[in-house]
């Protein structure tokens, strides 16, 4: 069952007419699939085609290579899709991460090769960063790239790589021992010789499959993004947008959850009055609404900072923590409002709650974001 736009917190303040039209269209594309399960991969692919047709896959990419708008428009679309009932997880990887890294750091040849297809939605990237032993410490990566006469030899293992099955290319992060152990980022098409993958069984409903990836591959010189060993800045050019798009999804799912809970609280009559008349229902939903709306202001502020060229790492981490906390709280209050029926497939509330719980942990652990906020924002000493 979908929700109507006014109930899901229509965004109007501070937007241009064009941005409002983008928001309305995005909400309709979320609501179009709002009765589908999050692990319905056919629905995800069909929605991606709709996004491409609407030009949303081009958001935040460089205009000269087919891009449109900026980070504010991208997070607006991500939030509205989720508020409509069906987020687009691929916007996190294919657009916010790969698009930002290549768009800001690629050579002219790499920009021409990758960005037009990304803008059109026909070139979808997966992102291979996480490793079994490294956890959140990217400096412990054990996937290494070494120079060869023809380019690079890359060996290692990656895990929890999303959407390999529906990706046309991979953005792979390595260490480079010959260059002071710095980072290397490589972009190449899939399938590629020497890239083998096994699917990971995940219990939570997920838009995309997860994969273990084993790498023993030869890559050409032109696959490297930027200079050897100097990929750290490029990496974070993608991680901050990733946090923002995930945060926007958190706000959207929170608004969807509140809209469903409010509708049920108005309709469900117990002891001759709607349950929404009771403060035990009203107050938690009101608190959730405050948290969700405050989180959106952080998301919007961080997106505007990013678009202005300012450093947005602190604000992006704040937005991610606030939005995912608020979205989870709203989903939890919706689940409590529905009572036992919230655990059925018919309401789909439990599925949203489970997904929000996942977003609170990924793509960056909440605790790691808090560490960044404490050290960069408050000036507290580092513990690592």
C-alpha positions in Angstrom: 0.0 0.0 0.0 1.5 3.3 -1.0 1.2 6.6 0.9 0.1 10.0 -0.4 2.7 12.7 -0.8 1.3 15.2 1.7 1.3 12.5 4.4 4.9 11.7 3.7 6.2 15.2 4.3 6.3 17.0 1.0 9.4 19.2 0.8 8.8 22.7 -0.3 10.9 25.1 1.8 14.0 26.6 0.0 13.5 24.8 -3.3 13.2 26.2 -6.8 10.3 25.4 -9.0 12.4 22.9 -11.0 13.6 21.2 -7.8 10.0 20.9 -6.6 9.1 19.3 -9.9 12.0 16.9 -9.5 10.8 16.0 -6.0 7.2 15.4 -7.2 8.4 13.1 -10.0 10.7 11.2 -7.7 8.0 10.6 -5.2 5.7 9.2 -7.9 8.5 6.8 -8.9 8.9 5.6 -5.3 5.1 5.2 -4.9 4.9 3.3 -8.2 6.8 0.4 -6.6 5.7 1.1 -3.0 3.8 -2.2 -2.7 6.9 -4.2 -3.7 9.3 -5.9 -1.4 12.8 -4.5 -1.0 14.3 -7.8 -2.1 12.2 -7.7 -5.4 15.1 -7.3 -7.8 12.9 -7.0 -10.8 11.2 -4.0 -9.3 14.6 -2.4 -8.5 15.7 -2.9 -12.1 12.4 -1.6 -13.5 12.6 1.5 -11.3 16.2 2.1 -12.4 15.0 2.2 -16.0 12.4 4.8 -14.9 15.1 6.8 -13.2 17.2 6.8 -16.3 14.3 7.9 -18.5 13.6 10.7 -16.1 17.3 11.9 -16.1 17.8 11.1 -12.4 20.8 8.8 -13.0 22.6 11.9 -14.3 22.2 13.9 -11.1 25.4 15.4 -9.6 27.5 14.3 -12.6 29.5 16.9 -14.6 27.2 18.7 -17.0 29.7 18.5 -19.9 29.5 14.7 -19.8 25.7 14.5 -19.6 25.2 15.3 -16.0 22.4 17.3 -14.4 21.9 19.2 -11.2 24.1 18.7 -8.1 24.2 16.9 -4.8 21.2 18.7 -3.5 19.1 17.4 -6.3 20.5 13.9 -5.9 19.7 13.7 -2.2 16.2 15.2 -2.9 15.5 12.4 -5.3 16.8 9.8 -3.0 14.7 11.1 -0.1 11.5 11.4 -2.2 11.9 7.9 -3.7 12.1 6.4 -0.2 9.3 8.6 1.1 7.2 7.2 -1.8 7.9 3.7 -0.6 10.7 2.3 -2.7 14.3 3.7 -2.5 16.8 3.3 -5.2 19.9 1.7 -3.6 21.8 1.9 -6.9 22.0 5.7 -6.6 24.3 5.2 -3.6 27.0 3.3 -5.5 26.5 3.9 -9.2 25.9 7.7 -8.9 27.1 9.1 -5.6 30.3 7.0 -5.2 31.5 6.1 -8.6 30.1 9.3 -10.2 31.8 11.5 -7.7 35.1 9.7 -7.7 35.5 9.5 -11.5 33.8 12.9 -12.1 36.3 14.7 -9.8 39.4 12.7 -10.4 39.3 11.0 -13.7 41.4 11.8 -16.7 39.7 13.4 -19.8 39.8 10.0 -21.4 38.2 8.3 -18.3 35.5 11.0 -18.1 34.6 10.5 -21.7 34.6 6.7 -21.3 32.5 6.3 -18.2 30.4 9.4 -17.5 28.0 9.5 -20.5 26.9 5.9 -19.8 26.6 6.6 -16.1 24.5 9.7 -16.8 22.3 7.6 -19.2 21.9 4.9 -16.6 23.4 2.3 -18.9 26.7 2.0 -17.1 26.2 0.8 -13.5 29.1 0.5 -11.2 29.7 -1.6 -8.1 32.2 -0.5 -5.5 34.8 -2.9 -4.1 36.3 -1.5 -0.9 35.4 -3.7 2.1 37.6 -6.6 3.0 37.2 -9.5 5.5 40.0 -8.5 7.8 40.0 -4.7 7.4 36.6 -3.8 8.8 36.3 -0.1 9.0 40.0 0.5 8.9 40.8 1.0 5.2 44.5 1.3 6.0 44.4 -2.5 6.7 43.4 -3.4 3.1 45.2 -6.4 1.8 44.3 -6.1 -1.8 47.5 -4.9 -3.5 48.3 -3.4 -6.9 51.8 -3.9 -8.4 53.3 -2.4 -11.5 53.7 -4.7 -14.6 55.1 -3.9 -18.0 51.5 -3.7 -19.3 49.9 -2.0 -16.4 49.0 -3.5 -13.0 48.6 -6.8 -11.3 45.9 -6.8 -8.6 45.5 -9.5 -6.0 43.2 -9.7 -3.0 39.7 -10.4 -1.6 36.8 -8.1 -1.2 33.5 -8.8 0.7 30.0 -7.4 0.9 30.2 -6.0 -2.6 26.7 -4.9 -3.5 25.0 -5.5 -6.8 27.8 -7.3 -8.7 25.1 -9.2 -10.5 23.6 -6.1 -12.1 26.8 -4.0 -12.6 28.5 -3.2 -15.8 31.8 -2.0 -14.2 33.7 -2.1 -11.0 35.5 0.6 -9.0 38.2 -1.3 -7.1 40.2 0.1 -4.1 43.7 -1.3 -3.5 46.9 -0.5 -1.6 50.0 0.3 -3.6 53.2 -0.9 -1.8 55.5 0.6 -4.4 54.0 4.0 -3.6 54.3 4.3 0.2 51.3 2.0 0.7 48.9 4.7 -0.6 45.6 3.9 -2.2 44.9 3.1 -5.8 41.4 3.2 -7.4 40.8 1.2 -10.6 37.8 1.4 -13.0 37.2 -1.4 -15.4 34.3 -3.2 -17.2 32.6 -6.4 -16.0 33.0 -9.2 -16.5 36.8 -9.2 -16.3 39.3 -12.0 -16.3 40.6 -12.8 -12.8 37.5 -11.5 -11.0 35.6 -14.4 -9.4 32.6 -13.9 -7.0 30.4 -16.0 -4.6 27.1 -14.8 -3.4 26.6 -14.1 0.3 23.4 -15.2 2.0 21.9 -12.1 3.8 18.8 -12.4 6.0 17.7 -8.8 5.8 15.6 -7.7 2.8 18.0 -6.1 0.4 17.7 -4.4 -3.0 20.9 -6.0 -4.2 22.8 -9.2 -3.7 26.0 -9.2 -1.7 29.2 -10.9 -2.9 32.6 -12.1 -1.9 35.0 -11.1 -4.7 38.4 -12.8 -5.3 40.8 -10.8 -7.4 43.8 -12.0 -9.3 43.7 -9.8 -12.4 45.8 -7.9 -14.9 44.5 -4.3 -15.4 45.7 -1.8 -18.0 47.5 1.4 -17.2 44.4 3.5 -18.1 42.2 1.7 -15.5 43.9 3.7 -12.7 42.0 6.8 -11.5 44.5 9.6 -10.7 48.1 9.1 -9.6 49.5 5.9 -8.2 49.3 5.8 -4.4 47.4 9.1 -4.2 43.8 7.8 -4.3 43.0 8.7 -0.7 41.4 12.1 -1.6 39.5 10.5 -4.5 38.2 7.8 -2.2 36.7 10.4 0.2 35.3 12.3 -2.8 33.0 9.3 -3.1 32.4 8.4 0.6 30.9 11.7 1.6 28.2 11.6 -1.1 27.6 8.0 -0.2 26.8 9.1 3.4 24.5 11.8 2.1 22.5 9.6 -0.2 22.1 7.0 2.5 21.1 9.7 5.0 18.5 10.9 2.5 17.1 7.4 2.2 16.9 7.3 6.0 14.8 10.5 6.1 12.5 9.2 3.4 11.9 5.9 5.0 11.2 7.7 8.3 8.6 9.9 6.5 7.1 6.8 4.8 6.9 5.0 8.2 5.2 8.0 9.9 2.7 8.4 7.1 1.7 4.8 7.4 1.5 5.0 11.2 -0.6 8.1 11.2 -3.0 6.7 8.7 -3.4 3.5 10.8 -3.7 5.5 14.0 -6.6 7.5 12.5 -8.4 4.5 11.2 -7.9 1.9 13.9 -10.7 2.2 16.5 -10.3 0.6 19.9 -12.6 1.3 22.9 -14.8 3.5 20.6 -12.0 6.0 19.6 -9.2 6.0 17.1 -5.9 4.8 18.8 -4.3 8.1 17.5 -6.4 10.0 20.1 -4.2 8.5 22.8 -1.1 10.3 23.9 0.8 7.0 24.1 0.5 6.9 20.3 0.6 10.6 19.6 3.8 11.6 21.5 6.2 9.0 20.1 5.0 9.8 16.6 5.4 13.5 17.2 8.9 12.9 18.6 9.8 10.8 15.5 8.5 13.6 13.3 10.7 16.2 15.0 13.8 13.9 14.6 13.1 13.2 10.9 12.6 16.8 10.0 15.7 18.0 11.9 17.7 15.3 10.2 16.6 16.5 6.8 18.0 20.0 7.5 21.4 18.4 8.2 21.2 16.5 5.0 20.3 19.5 3.0 23.0 21.7 4.6 25.7 19.1 3.9 24.5 18.7 0.3 24.6 22.5 -0.3 28.1 22.6 1.2 29.3 19.9 -1.1 27.8 21.7 -4.1 29.6 24.9 -3.1 33.0 23.1 -3.1 33.4 23.3 0.6 34.7 20.5 2.8 31.5 18.5 3.8 33.0 15.5 5.7 31.9 16.6 9.1 28.4 17.6 8.0 28.0 14.4 5.9 28.7 12.2 8.9 26.4 14.3 11.1 23.6 13.9 8.6 24.2 10.2 8.2 24.0 9.5 12.0 21.0 11.8 12.6 19.0 10.6 9.6 19.5 6.9 10.2 18.8 7.3 13.9 15.6 9.3 13.1 14.5 6.9 10.3 15.0 3.9 12.6 13.1 5.5 15.4 10.2 6.4 13.1 10.1 2.9 11.7 10.1 1.5 15.2 7.3 3.8 16.3 5.3 2.8 13.2 5.8 -0.9 14.1 4.6 -0.3 17.6 1.6 1.7 16.3 0.5 -1.2 14.0 0.9 -3.8 16.8 0.9 -7.4 15.6 -0.2 -6.4 12.1 3.0 -4.5 11.6 4.8 -7.9 11.4 2.8 -9.0 8.4 3.7 -8.8 4.7 0.5 -6.8 4.1 1.7 -3.7 6.0 5.4 -4.0 5.0 6.4 -2.0 8.1 8.8 -4.6 9.5 10.6 -4.8 6.2 11.3 -1.0 6.4 12.3 -1.3 10.0 14.8 -4.0 9.2 16.3 -2.0 6.3 16.6 1.1 8.5 18.4 -1.0 11.1 20.8 -2.0 8.3 21.4 1.6 7.2 22.3 2.5 10.8 25.3 0.1 10.5 26.3 0.5 6.8 27.9 1.8 4.7 29.9 3.3 7.6 29.5 2.2 11.2 27.6 4.7 13.3 30.5 4.6 15.8 33.1 5.5 13.1 31.0 8.5 12.1 30.8 9.6 15.7 34.6 9.3 16.0 34.9 11.6 13.0 32.4 14.1 14.5 34.2 14.0 17.9 37.7 14.6 16.5 37.0 16.8 13.5 34.1 18.7 14.9 34.9 18.9 18.6 38.7 18.7 18.5 38.9 15.6 20.7 42.0 13.4 20.5 42.1 10.4 18.1 42.1 6.9 19.5 43.4 5.3 16.3 
